[in-house]
Amino acid sequence: MASKEAETLRGEIIALETALAAAFGEIAVLRAAVEGGGAATALRSMEEMAAQLEASVLRGVVGAEQAGRDAAAAGFEQRMELIVHALRNAIAFRSSEGGA
């Protein structure tokens, strides 16, 4: 039963990561609308968010390690990298479509 629960939680985590990446894309589109920009502005906003997330990984890992939570640090790093990867995939997809 524990294995089934763990798999269920993994599925929920993946769903949340996917939703988060999609939300970042929508935030970028809203930023572009507010700033009066188009697809290029939205893509630039998505790139900025990806860079900010990448920068937050190191801070989160260091904080968890300083608290003596090495496993939490490793898990945090892996998940954040997956979220950034999903966001970068969304950027590439939107770029290949010709915009946001």
ROMARVEX-863803 format. One record per residue (C-alpha): residue in three letters; z, y, x. Coordinates in steps of 0.1 Angstrom, whole numbers, padded with zeros to 4 digits, always signed. Layout:
N
AlaZYX ...
//
This chain:
100
Met+0000+0000+0000 Ala+0008+0024+0028 Ser-0028+0020+0042 Lys-0043+0028+0008 Glu-0021+0059+0006 Ala-0031+0070+0041 Glu-0067+0066+0032 Thr-0062+0086+0000 Leu-0046+0114+0021 Arg-0074+0113+0046 Gly-0099+0118+0017 Glu-0079+0147+0004 Ile-0078+0163+0038 Ile-0116+0159+0042 Ala-0121+0175+0007 Leu-0099+0204+0016 Glu-0117+0209+0049 Thr-0151+0209+0031 Ala-0138+0234+0005 Leu-0124+0256+0032 Ala-0157+0258+0050 Ala-0175+0266+0017 Ala-0149+0293+0010 Phe-0155+0309+0044 Gly-0192+0310+0036 Glu-0186+0327+0002 Ile-0162+0352+0018 Ala-0190+0360+0043 Val-0214+0366+0015 Leu-0189+0388-0003 Arg-0183+0408+0029 Ala-0220+0413+0032 Ala-0222+0426-0004 Val-0193+0450+0002 Glu-0208+0463+0034 Gly-0242+0466+0019 Gly-0257+0441+0042 Gly-0278+0411+0035 Ala-0282+0376+0050 Ala-0278+0388+0085 Thr-0245+0405+0077 Ala-0232+0373+0060 Leu-0242+0352+0089 Arg-0225+0376+0113 Ser-0194+0375+0092 Met-0194+0337+0093 Glu-0198+0337+0131 Glu-0169+0361+0133 Met-0147+0338+0112 Ala-0157+0308+0132 Ala-0148+0326+0164 Gln-0114+0336+0150 Leu-0107+0300+0139 Glu-0116+0287+0174 Ala-0092+0313+0189 Ser-0064+0302+0165 Val-0066+0266+0177 Leu-0051+0273+0211 Arg-0023+0294+0196 Gly-0015+0266+0171 Val-0016+0239+0197 Val+0006+0258+0221 Gly+0031+0266+0193 Ala+0034+0230+0182 Glu+0037+0218+0218 Gln+0065+0243+0225 Ala+0083+0230+0195 Gly+0081+0195+0209 Arg+0056+0183+0183 Asp+0028+0169+0204 Ala+0014+0147+0177 Ala+0013+0176+0153 Ala-0004+0197+0180 Ala-0031+0170+0184 Gly-0036+0167+0147 Phe-0038+0204+0142 Glu-0064+0207+0170 Gln-0085+0179+0156 Arg-0085+0193+0121 Met-0092+0229+0131 Glu-0121+0217+0152 Leu-0135+0198+0122 Ile-0132+0229+0100 Val-0149+0251+0126 His-0176+0224+0130 Ala-0181+0224+0092 Leu-0184+0262+0092 Arg-0208+0262+0121 Asn-0229+0236+0102 Ala-0229+0259+0072 Ile-0241+0288+0094 Ala-0269+0266+0108 Phe-0279+0255+0073 Arg-0280+0291+0060 Ser-0299+0302+0091 Ser-0325+0275+0086 Glu-0329+0285+0049 Gly-0337+0320+0060 Gly-0304+0336+0051 Ala-0272+0335+0030 
//
